[in-house]
Structure formats: C-alpha cells, structure tokens
Amino acid sequence: MIGAKLKKYRLGLGVTGETLAGLAGIKRSWLSQIENEKKYPPVDTFMNIVEAIARISPLSEKNASEILTEERYSDFRKLVTVEFEDYDISDTEIKKMGYDLLSDYAVRYSGTYLFFGYLDDFYPSEIEAKKIEEDIRDYYFNGYKDPEYWVKSLVDKRFIPSGQSEINVPLYKIEEIRVPLYEWWYNHILKDFYDTFNTDIVVTSEEMTIFGALMSLVSSDGTFTPYSSEDITNIPKSLLNEKTVIFDISYIKDKNLKLTLDGRPLSNSEIDMMDVSVSAIRYKRERK
C-alpha cells in the first residue's frame, strides 16, 4: 500500500523516480523497490520521501483558498517593490521569464523579480498606480492558474534544477505561499496514509511501524507535527525480541502517548475505560 501510494503522488507530479529519489536523499533503485512494494521503507526514509513530495507539490483549486488568504497577501505586499527602470536583471533573463523588453514596470519580491507589466501611455498617474496594484493582486491570487504553473507543466528538471529541492519559478519563491503550501501538502499526504491505515486493509508489520509513527505525529486537530526521529519511540512486538519492557500505565493519558490495540489506535472513550481500570486497581491496592 505504502509504495503504491507514494508512486501515485510522484506520477501525479510528473517527475521521474530519479528526481524524487534525489530530492529525498536516496538511490533511484531503492525508491523503485519501495514503489513496487518489493521493500518497505523505514520511517526516516518514508518521511524523507513525503517531505520531498510536499516541497514540490503546487497550488491547485483544492488548496488555493486555504493558502492564498488576505492576511498572507498583506504580509506579501509589504515586501513587494515596483521598479520602473534600471532593472537589476539582464535582458536575457527577462526573455527567459517570457517577457519582452518593452515592459513599463517590474514587480520584485525580496530580491526576486516576479513579473513585468505594461501600462497605457495615456493613463493618469493615479490610474497607473491602481492598475499596478490590481496586477500584483491578480498575480498573487490567480497566478497559479496560468498553464505554465499547472502541475503537468512542472515537469522534472525544468522547474526543479539539479541541486535544488523546490519548484524554481518566481511564484513559488514567495514565502507567504511556499511555507503554508508545503505544510498543506505535508498534512494532506500524511492524512491520506493515516486514514488508509484506519480502514480494514491488511497491513504488514513493517507498515504498522510507519502507522505507529503517524499516530505519534497526529495532533488532536488532525494535523501532523514536523517529524524528528529523536521524538518517536515505536515498539512493535518484533523489536522486543524476548526483552522485558517496563512501562508505568499511570501515564496512559499522557498527550504524547499513542496507544493501539491490534494495530488500531484507541479512541478517547476507550482510553477513558483504561483509566477507570487503573483507578480500580489503585483502589483495590489501597484497601489491602
């Protein structure tokens, strides 16, 4: 299940296995074995692949309304400058971005040129200012709809050059887009796996290890915290290897503890039932 899902995400982005493997820091052959479910990835490798996919996944109709908010636009606009001459970019680079050399102004964000615009020679100054503001706003909220930014156009190394780990186009260099977009995809992908694990599908012990990691990451609001291998201790039966593990069950309601039964997480009511049992045991001990 795990490999097939990861492969589906990769194919949906239109990137090669070689590119995704490079972004995830693993060998192409290792990714191929995972995708074809000949091997199961350890948690670290699984999370590296998920994070790599999240970094290169674009805006779309299903997430744009959550990412492109007025509040973020306000923060973005404060970092935008408009230039009318003496651009700090070569003519070659301007043409490479798809613009000619007859533009009337350029919009720049934190040192990056986003786009070049045109004005009517007969515009009064106040109309020009309004037109520029409208163009900036339209770029932020609707730029992703341009066919150049469609997922099938984000083809492999055209927008993900060697040595880089993100989409290399101006729109996705805007921090007010890039950061929440990554977080959206990170949560979306992990929730997809988490929800699948919570169905009646049959999973292997290796897959259960990943499910255990996901349970340790999921918050009460359904989002997933950033992954760190140092923050997770998962103890499947296969790792006990006849060793004795001592655990104080008084901590069963600790927010950082995720309990499972037969591979399925306990609900809040089931945890409350266990807590009642613990209280009953305490009561019996005290009466001795």
Beta strands, then each sheet from edge to edge (+ up, - down):
strand 1: 80-83
strand 2: 105-109
strand 3: 112-117
strand 4: 260-261
strand 5: 264-265
sheet 1: 1+ 2- 3+
sheet 2: 4+ 5-
end
